[in-house]
């Protein structure tokens, strides 16, 4: 699947919400370098959140054809 702007904006960047989880591993509260996310851009969890065009704010549409 590929997101696109229905207003045909040329910039192909979108805004969405992603939950990021990091473990605190030191007594000082410093974070590890590895970051785990619960939303993926490969389509496995894509329908559970809204994507909007970074340029105009319109909700993204989806092309389900495989490129």
N, C-alpha and C positions, 0 to 999 in steps of 0.2 A: 504494500500500500504506500501511496505517496500523498502527502498533504499539498494542497494548492489553495491560493486565494481566489474566491469567486469574483473579486474585483480586478483580477489579472494584474496585481502588483508585481513588478519585476523582481523585487527582493524576495528571495525564498527563505525567509526566516520567520519562525513562529514562536509565540510565547505560550507556555503551559506551566502547570504546577507540578513539581516533582518532590516527593518526600525523600530526604537524604538522611541516612542513619550512619553515625560514626560512634565508635566505642572509645571511651576514655580509658587510657591504659597506664597513665603515670600518676603518681601521688599529687602532682601539680595540676592535673586536669588537662594535660596536653593531648591532642587528638593524634591518632595514627594517620599515616598518609593515605591509606586505602579508604575509598568512599563506596558505600553500597547504596543503590537507588532502588526504589520499588516500581518505578515506571520505566518502560523500555521503549526506544524508538524503533524497534524492529517489528512492531505490530502485535506483540504478545499481550500487551495491556493497553493498547492505544484507544480503545473505545471507552475507557473508564474516566477520561479527563478531557477537558475542552482545550483545543488549540486555537489561538487567534493570530491573525496576520500581524507581524511586528510593525508594518508600515501603516495600515489603515484601521486595524482593530477588528476587522470582520472575522467571523468564525470560519475556520478552515473547512474545506470540503475534502473528500478523499477519493482518489483514483485507485480503484482496487485491482487494476491490471498490473501484472508483473512486468517490470522493466527489464 
